[in-house]
Amino acid sequence: MKIRGQKPEARSFHSAVSVGNKLVVIGGRGTQNQHFADVHVFDCGSYSVLYSDLRFHLFLFPTVIDFEL
């Protein structure tokens, strides 16, 4: 399988959710124990990363990340 677009770094302790034919991966911890505050959107139909490295800030209160899938 050939993936198009910039692939995210390997990670663990992330969150992921599927929305239609897209997979959204949020945050996590890298191989050097660094913490990620990013969002990646993968289109499962075209095998391409649509959004890569969207940054967000962690707040104590719920926030909305507004972007169109």
N, C-alpha and C positions, 0 to 999 in steps of 0.2 A: 504494500500500500504506500503510495507516494503522498505525503502531506505537504500542502502548499501553505506558505506564510511562515511567520516566525514562531517557532515552537517554544512553549514555556519551559523553564528549568525544571529538572526533576524535583519532586517535593513529596512530603507526607503531611499528615494532619491538616489537609485542605478540606474545603467543602466543594461539592459539585452537585449540580441539578440539571436535569434535561428539560428543555423548553421546546416543544415541537421536535424538530430534527437537529436542534443545537444543544451542545453541552457547555455549560458555564462552570468554570473552575475558579474558585475564590480563595485567595490567601494560601496559607500553609507554611511549612518549615522546610528549608533547603538541606542539601547534603552536608553543608558546613554549619548546620544548626541556626542559620540566619532566618529571620521571620519575613514572610512576604505579605505585602498589603497591595495585592494586584488582582486583576480580573482578566480572564482569558475566555474567549468564546470560540468554540470549534463547531463548524458546520459539518454534520455527519453525512450529509448528502453529497457535498462537493469535496470532502476531505481537506478543508482549508481552515486555517485559523483566521477568523474575521477580525477580531479585536485582540490585541496582545498588549499586555503590560499597561492596562488602564490602572492607574494608581488611585487609592482612596485612603482616607485617614480613619483610624479607629477612634470612635467616640464612645462615651459611656451611655449615650442615648441612641435609640434607633435612628438610622438615617436612610435615605433613599438614594440609590445610585440610579440615575435616570439616563438610560441609553436605549435605543431602539434595536430589538433583535430582528 
